[in-house]
Amino acid sequence: MTVLEPRFAAVAETFGQIVGKGDDRGAALCVYHRGAPVVDIWAGTADVKTRRPWDADTIAPITGATKGLLTVAVLLLVQDGTLRLDTPVSDCWPEFAAAGKQDVTPRWLLSHRSGVPALDRPISSRAMIAGDGPAAALAAQTPAWPPGSAHGYHPSTGAWILDEVVRRVGGSTVGDVLSQRVTTVTGKDVFIGLPEREAGRLAPLIFPIMELMRARPKEPEFAEFGKAVFASRTLLARSLNSLAMSRTDQFNDPAFLALGEPSMSGVASASALAWLYASLIGEVDGHRLLDPGLLQDALRTESSGHDRVMLMDTRFGLGFMLPGGPLWPGETPTQFGHGGTSGALAFADPVHDLAFAYVPNRMSGYIEGADANARRLTTAVYAALR
């Protein structure tokens, strides 16, 4: 059943303008305000091959927005004392100290300061599925800058390192933590490692990426990014390609989605993502996932200004993107969340007691958070609050 409070009618109208340009796309939008859903709507086609319509049970790949789920899992371990933010990774993983990485901490990984945004030799998704993980390559990798001295978005490697740390200190993966501490307890559809039984509900992403990436934002702030993203030896291109996809539709491969790759293989529904972010800033349905003090720590700016990978200004707390710079200007400075190249965006705003999640299946092509449709919808939501 759809949920729509009358004051958000303009939000639904904007959503209808974005989705419904034909049967070749679908999406869902969910908004929580003051701990309750005020918008929960969906439209369009979930699977263009079968013409299956999007419905209340549809889930979709969220690509880079997976890092919001990863962050929640890591912070839950920090909260219970299993993981310490400022203990060097090399304490539990001695091999990682090689090439000057001995001081890298989970804090630096969450804030994209480790200096390891790329691998010299990319690892393929096929190799990961076969059980050949990136740990050895990560341990041997020489940093691109002295760890801790600067920041640059880590599209994949930071999540891989954190996942290895979680395995070593807690005996499980970040996907296991998310499943055990959130999905199983709440029944919400948030996955890093999609169970086979859930694959029938998936809305496959619509490609190709390359043509869409070439339609990137035209603002001057994206100029250097636009030059570097297609130049194969730039740090940006190497970072984006550290996970070499064996084919363009890898994000739709059940084997890859089941793997639990922690940077971009997440799957969720919009309603579950909005619920999750709402439960970070307050109690929802009897659950509050993080202690207020820990959340406050996570939202302090850890990295800001020029991003050595993205070649534009970015801003990060602990794992979460924060508004600042062209990727995510934001409506208010108090937002926190994460976007993905799929076009998905999920965030919370504690000052406005708001949580938002937009999950489409038309691949945006815009790098994390810069999707124009998500921006239109967030603008409409904040206008409805005035």
C-alpha positions as CSV (number, residue, x, y, z in Angstrom):
1,M,0.0,0.0,0.0
2,T,1.4,3.4,-0.9
3,V,1.8,6.1,1.7
4,L,1.5,9.8,0.9
5,E,0.7,12.6,3.2
6,P,-1.2,15.3,1.4
7,R,1.5,18.0,2.0
8,F,3.9,15.9,0.0
9,A,1.7,15.8,-3.1
10,A,4.2,17.9,-5.1
11,V,6.9,15.3,-4.3
12,A,4.7,12.6,-5.8
13,E,4.1,14.8,-8.8
14,T,7.9,15.2,-9.3
15,F,8.4,11.5,-8.9
16,G,5.8,10.9,-11.6
17,Q,7.6,13.2,-14.0
18,I,10.8,11.3,-13.5
19,V,9.5,7.8,-13.6
20,G,7.0,6.9,-16.3
21,K,8.8,8.2,-19.3
22,G,8.0,4.8,-20.8
23,D,8.0,1.2,-19.7
24,D,11.8,0.9,-19.7
25,R,12.4,2.2,-16.2
26,G,11.1,2.0,-12.6
27,A,11.9,3.4,-9.2
28,A,10.8,3.8,-5.6
29,L,10.9,6.7,-3.2
30,C,10.5,6.6,0.6
31,V,10.7,9.5,3.0
32,Y,10.4,9.3,6.8
33,H,9.6,12.4,8.9
34,R,9.6,12.4,12.7
35,G,10.1,8.6,12.7
36,A,7.2,7.7,10.5
37,P,6.8,7.2,6.7
38,V,5.2,10.2,4.9
39,V,6.0,9.1,1.4
40,D,6.4,5.5,0.2
41,I,5.7,5.3,-3.6
42,W,6.9,3.3,-6.6
43,A,6.2,3.2,-10.3
44,G,7.3,1.8,-13.6
45,T,8.9,-1.5,-14.7
46,A,11.2,-3.5,-12.4
47,D,12.4,-5.9,-15.1
48,V,12.4,-4.7,-18.8
49,K,12.9,-8.3,-20.1
50,T,9.9,-9.8,-18.3
51,R,7.8,-6.5,-18.1
52,R,7.4,-7.2,-14.4
53,P,6.1,-4.0,-12.7
54,W,7.7,-2.4,-9.7
55,D,5.8,-3.2,-6.6
56,A,6.1,-2.9,-2.8
57,D,8.4,-5.9,-2.6
58,T,10.9,-4.9,-5.3
59,I,14.6,-4.5,-4.4
60,A,17.4,-3.2,-6.6
61,P,21.2,-2.9,-6.7
62,I,22.3,0.4,-5.1
63,T,26.0,0.3,-6.2
64,G,28.0,3.0,-4.3
65,A,25.2,3.7,-1.8
66,T,26.3,0.3,-0.4
67,K,28.9,2.2,1.5
68,G,26.2,3.6,3.8
69,L,25.3,0.0,4.7
70,L,28.9,-0.8,5.2
71,T,29.3,2.2,7.5
72,V,26.4,1.2,9.7
73,A,27.8,-2.3,10.0
74,V,31.3,-1.0,11.0
75,L,29.9,1.5,13.5
76,L,27.8,-1.2,15.1
77,L,31.1,-3.0,15.8
78,V,32.6,0.1,17.1
79,Q,29.6,0.6,19.3
80,D,30.0,-2.8,21.0
81,G,33.8,-2.5,21.3
82,T,34.7,-5.2,18.7
83,L,36.4,-2.6,16.5
84,R,38.4,0.5,17.5
85,L,38.6,3.4,15.1
86,D,42.2,4.4,15.9
87,T,43.9,1.1,16.3
88,P,46.1,0.5,13.2
89,V,44.9,-2.1,10.7
90,S,48.3,-3.8,11.0
91,D,47.6,-4.8,14.6
92,C,45.2,-7.5,13.3
93,W,46.7,-7.8,9.8
94,P,50.5,-7.5,10.1
95,E,51.1,-7.9,6.3
96,F,49.1,-4.7,5.7
97,A,52.0,-2.6,7.3
98,A,54.0,-3.1,4.1
99,A,55.0,0.0,1.9
100,G,54.4,2.5,4.7
101,K,50.8,1.6,5.6
102,Q,51.6,0.7,9.3
103,D,49.7,3.7,10.7
104,V,46.5,3.3,8.6
105,T,43.4,3.0,10.9
106,P,39.7,2.3,10.4
107,R,39.1,6.0,10.9
108,W,41.3,6.9,7.9
109,L,39.6,4.2,5.8
110,L,36.1,5.5,6.6
111,S,37.2,9.0,5.8
112,H,39.1,8.1,2.6
113,R,42.5,9.1,4.0
114,S,44.3,5.8,3.8
115,G,46.2,6.7,0.6
116,V,45.1,3.3,-1.0
117,P,42.2,4.3,-3.4
118,A,43.4,2.0,-6.1
119,L,45.2,-1.3,-6.9
120,D,48.1,-1.5,-9.3
121,R,46.7,-4.7,-10.5
122,P,42.9,-4.7,-10.6
123,I,41.0,-7.7,-9.3
124,S,38.1,-9.1,-11.4
125,S,34.7,-9.8,-10.1
126,R,35.0,-13.3,-11.6
127,A,38.1,-13.9,-9.4
128,M,36.2,-12.7,-6.3
129,I,33.3,-15.0,-7.1
130,A,35.8,-17.8,-7.5
131,G,37.1,-17.1,-4.0
132,D,40.2,-15.1,-4.9
133,G,39.9,-12.0,-2.7
134,P,41.9,-8.8,-2.8
135,A,43.6,-9.1,0.6
136,A,47.1,-10.0,-0.6
137,A,47.1,-7.2,-3.2
138,L,45.8,-4.7,-0.7
139,A,48.5,-5.6,1.8
140,A,51.3,-5.2,-0.8
141,Q,49.9,-2.0,-2.4
142,T,52.0,1.2,-2.1
143,P,49.9,4.2,-1.1
144,A,49.3,7.0,-3.6
145,W,50.0,9.6,-0.9
146,P,51.3,9.4,2.7
147,P,48.5,7.9,4.7
148,G,46.6,10.5,6.7
149,S,48.0,13.5,4.9
150,A,45.2,14.0,2.4
151,H,41.9,12.5,1.3
152,G,40.6,11.0,-1.9
153,Y,37.5,8.9,-2.5
154,H,38.1,5.1,-2.4
155,P,35.4,3.6,-4.6
156,S,36.3,0.0,-3.7
157,T,39.5,-0.5,-1.8
158,G,38.6,1.2,1.5
159,A,35.6,-1.1,1.9
160,W,37.7,-4.2,1.0
161,I,40.2,-3.3,3.7
162,L,37.5,-2.7,6.3
163,D,35.9,-6.0,5.4
164,E,39.2,-7.8,6.0
165,V,39.6,-6.0,9.3
166,V,36.1,-7.0,10.4
167,R,36.8,-10.6,9.4
168,R,40.0,-10.6,11.5
169,V,38.6,-8.9,14.6
170,G,35.1,-10.3,14.6
171,G,35.2,-13.5,12.6
172,S,32.5,-12.3,10.1
173,T,32.1,-10.1,7.1
174,V,30.4,-6.6,7.1
175,G,27.5,-8.3,5.2
176,D,27.2,-10.8,8.0
177,V,27.1,-8.0,10.5
178,L,24.4,-6.2,8.6
179,S,22.4,-9.4,8.2
180,Q,22.6,-10.4,11.9
181,R,22.2,-7.0,13.4
182,V,19.8,-5.3,11.1
183,T,18.1,-7.4,8.4
184,T,17.3,-10.4,10.5
185,V,16.2,-8.4,13.6
186,T,14.1,-5.9,11.7
187,G,13.0,-7.8,8.6
188,K,14.1,-4.8,6.4
189,D,15.4,-5.4,2.9
190,V,19.0,-4.2,3.2
191,F,21.6,-6.7,2.0
192,I,25.4,-6.9,1.4
193,G,25.2,-10.4,0.1
194,L,21.8,-11.1,-1.5
195,P,20.4,-14.5,-0.5
196,E,19.4,-16.7,-3.5
197,R,15.8,-16.8,-2.3
198,E,15.5,-13.0,-2.7
199,A,16.8,-12.8,-6.3
200,G,13.3,-13.1,-7.9
201,R,12.4,-9.7,-6.4
202,L,15.3,-7.9,-8.0
203,A,15.0,-5.0,-10.4
204,P,18.0,-5.3,-12.7
205,L,19.9,-2.2,-13.5
206,I,19.6,-0.8,-17.0
207,F,22.9,-0.1,-18.8
208,P,25.1,0.8,-20.6
209,I,27.2,2.8,-18.2
210,M,29.6,4.4,-20.7
211,E,27.1,6.4,-22.7
212,L,25.5,7.6,-19.4
213,M,28.8,8.6,-17.9
214,R,29.6,10.7,-20.9
215,A,26.4,12.6,-20.1
216,R,27.9,13.7,-16.7
217,P,27.1,17.0,-15.2
218,K,28.4,19.9,-17.2
219,E,29.2,22.3,-14.3
220,P,32.8,23.7,-14.3
221,E,33.5,21.9,-11.0
222,F,33.3,18.5,-12.9
223,A,35.7,19.5,-15.7
224,E,38.8,17.9,-14.2
225,F,36.8,14.8,-13.2
226,G,35.5,14.5,-16.8
227,K,38.9,14.6,-18.3
228,A,40.4,12.1,-15.8
229,V,37.6,9.5,-15.7
230,F,38.3,8.2,-19.2
231,A,42.1,8.5,-19.1
232,S,43.1,5.0,-18.1
233,R,46.2,5.8,-16.0
234,T,44.8,8.6,-13.9
235,L,44.3,7.8,-10.2
236,L,40.5,8.4,-10.7
237,A,40.2,5.8,-13.5
238,R,42.5,3.3,-11.7
239,S,40.4,3.8,-8.5
240,L,37.1,3.2,-10.4
241,N,38.5,0.2,-12.1
242,S,40.2,-1.6,-9.2
243,L,37.3,-4.0,-9.4
244,A,37.4,-5.1,-13.1
245,M,33.9,-6.1,-14.1
246,S,33.9,-9.1,-16.5
247,R,30.9,-7.7,-18.3
248,T,28.7,-4.6,-18.2
249,D,25.8,-6.3,-16.4
250,Q,27.8,-7.7,-13.5
251,F,25.8,-5.7,-11.0
252,N,22.8,-7.9,-12.1
253,D,24.6,-11.2,-11.7
254,P,23.1,-13.1,-8.7
255,A,26.5,-14.7,-8.0
256,F,28.1,-11.2,-7.7
257,L,25.3,-9.9,-5.6
258,A,25.4,-12.9,-3.3
259,L,29.1,-12.5,-2.8
260,G,28.8,-9.7,-0.3
261,E,31.4,-7.4,-2.0
262,P,31.2,-4.5,0.4
263,S,31.7,-1.4,-1.7
264,M,29.1,-1.7,-4.4
265,S,27.1,-5.0,-4.4
266,G,24.4,-3.9,-1.9
267,V,20.8,-4.4,-2.6
268,A,17.9,-2.7,-0.9
269,S,14.4,-1.3,-1.2
270,A,13.8,2.4,-0.9
271,S,11.5,1.8,2.1
272,A,14.1,-0.2,4.0
273,L,16.9,2.3,3.2
274,A,14.7,5.2,4.5
275,W,13.9,3.2,7.6
276,L,17.5,2.5,8.2
277,Y,18.6,6.1,8.0
278,A,15.6,7.2,10.1
279,S,16.6,4.7,12.8
280,L,20.1,6.2,12.9
281,I,18.7,9.6,14.1
282,G,15.9,8.4,16.3
283,E,13.8,5.4,17.4
284,V,11.7,3.8,14.7
285,D,9.5,0.8,15.4
286,G,11.3,0.2,18.7
287,H,14.8,0.3,17.1
288,R,17.6,2.9,17.2
289,L,20.7,1.5,15.6
290,L,23.4,3.8,16.9
291,D,24.0,5.6,20.1
292,P,23.5,9.4,19.7
293,G,27.0,10.1,20.9
294,L,28.6,7.7,18.3
295,L,26.4,9.1,15.6
296,Q,27.5,12.6,16.5
297,D,31.2,11.5,16.3
298,A,30.5,9.9,12.9
299,L,29.1,13.1,11.5
300,R,32.0,15.3,12.4
301,T,34.0,16.4,9.3
302,E,37.0,14.1,8.9
303,S,37.9,15.0,5.3
304,S,37.0,18.1,3.3
305,G,38.3,20.2,0.4
306,H,40.2,19.0,-2.6
307,D,39.8,15.3,-3.3
308,R,42.9,13.7,-4.8
309,V,40.9,11.1,-6.6
310,M,37.7,12.9,-7.7
311,L,39.6,16.2,-8.5
312,M,36.9,18.3,-6.9
313,D,35.9,19.3,-3.4
314,T,34.3,16.5,-1.3
315,R,33.4,16.1,2.4
316,F,33.2,13.0,4.5
317,G,32.6,12.1,8.1
318,L,33.1,8.5,9.2
319,G,31.9,6.6,6.2
320,F,29.1,8.9,5.3
321,M,29.2,11.5,2.6
322,L,28.5,15.0,3.9
323,P,27.2,17.9,1.8
324,G,29.9,20.1,0.4
325,G,31.2,20.3,-3.1
326,P,29.6,19.6,-6.5
327,L,28.9,15.9,-5.9
328,W,26.4,16.6,-3.2
329,P,25.8,20.3,-2.4
330,G,22.9,19.2,-0.2
331,E,19.9,21.1,1.0
332,T,21.2,21.6,4.5
333,P,24.7,21.0,6.0
334,T,23.2,18.6,8.5
335,Q,22.5,15.8,5.9
336,F,24.5,12.6,5.9
337,G,24.3,9.6,3.7
338,H,25.6,8.1,0.4
339,G,24.7,7.9,-3.2
340,G,25.6,5.5,-6.0
341,T,26.2,5.4,-9.8
342,S,22.9,3.5,-10.0
343,G,21.2,6.8,-9.2
344,A,20.3,5.7,-5.7
345,L,20.6,8.2,-2.9
346,A,19.9,7.7,0.8
347,F,20.4,10.1,3.6
348,A,19.2,11.4,7.0
349,D,18.9,14.9,8.3
350,P,18.7,15.0,12.1
351,V,17.9,18.7,12.4
352,H,14.8,18.2,10.2
353,D,14.1,14.7,11.6
354,L,14.1,13.4,8.0
355,A,15.2,10.3,6.2
356,F,15.1,9.9,2.4
357,A,15.8,7.1,0.0
358,Y,15.5,7.0,-3.8
359,V,16.2,3.7,-5.6
360,P,15.9,3.5,-9.4
361,N,16.9,0.9,-11.9
362,R,17.9,3.2,-14.7
363,M,21.7,3.5,-14.3
364,S,22.4,7.2,-13.6
365,G,26.0,7.3,-14.8
366,Y,26.7,10.1,-12.4
367,I,29.3,9.3,-9.7
368,E,28.1,8.9,-6.2
369,G,25.5,11.4,-5.1
370,A,25.4,13.6,-8.3
371,D,22.2,12.2,-9.8
372,A,20.0,14.9,-11.2
373,N,16.7,13.0,-10.5
374,A,17.6,12.4,-6.8
375,R,18.4,16.1,-6.5
376,R,15.0,17.1,-7.9
377,L,13.3,14.8,-5.5
378,T,15.2,16.1,-2.4
379,T,14.4,19.7,-3.4
380,A,10.8,18.8,-3.6
381,V,10.9,17.1,-0.2
382,Y,12.4,20.1,1.6
383,A,10.0,22.4,-0.1
384,A,7.1,20.4,1.3
385,L,8.6,20.8,4.8
386,R,8.5,24.6,4.7
